[in-house]
Amino acid sequence: MIWQLDLLILTLVVVCAVVVINLKDLLAATVIFGVYSFMMCLLWAEMGAVDVAFTEATVGAGVSTVLFIAAILRTTRRSKD
């Protein structure tokens, strides 16, 4: 394994997590959450767990992001922030 690549991906995962927590826009937070899941997929693949990486890519970055976006688009905003 290339430890510099692992460190870079891990740093991006932490940055994505902090950004998602601090965002107020739900759609932007969902997109960054998808990026977080994709970075986790890359991290799992780099560590050699290809089956876990594939599951993370399909469920985490794929299905969850689509369902979150669909739920956000079906809701209405009650107040203007």
N, C-alpha and C positions, 0 to 999 in steps of 0.2 A: 504494500500500500504506500501511496505517496502521502506523507504526513502533511505537507503543505496544502495539498488539495483538500484533505480532510479538514484541516483547520480553516480554510477559506469557506468551505461549505457549511461548517458548523457556525462560523461567524455570521454568515448570511441567514442561517436558521434563527439564530438569536435576534438578529436585527429585524427579521420579519415578524417574529413573535412580539417584540417590543412595539413595533409600528402598529400591528393589529390591535394591541391592547389600547393604544393611545388614539386611534382614529375614531372620529364621531360619525363619519359617513359609512353606513353599513355595506353599501355596494363596494366601495374601495377596500373595506376591511375583508370582504369575502374574496376579492381578487388577490389581495396579499396573502390571505389564508391558503388559497390555491397555490401560490408561489412557495409558501412555507411547506406545503405537502410535497410539491415537486422537489424542493431541496432535500427533504427527508428521503425521498425516493432515490435521489442521487447519492446521498450518504449511505443508505442501505446497500445500494449497488456497489459502491466503492469498497464497502466492508465485506463484500462477497455473498451477501444474503439476497440473491436475485429473486427468490420467490417472495420474500417480504417486500422488496422494492417494487415488484410488479403489482402486488396487492395494494401497496401505498399509492402507486400511480393511478390505478383504476378506481379505487374507493376514495382515497383521500383527495387527490388532485382532480379526479374526474367527476364521480357521482356526487360527492358531497358539495363540491363547488356549484355544480349545476342545480342541485336541490336548494341550496342556500340562495342562489340568485333568483330562482323561480319563486321562492317564498317571499323574498324582498319585493319582487315586482308585483306580487299579488296583494300586498298590504298597502294601506294608504297612510299618509302622514297626517297626524292629528294637529301638530303644532309646528311652527316655523322656528328653528333654532338658529 
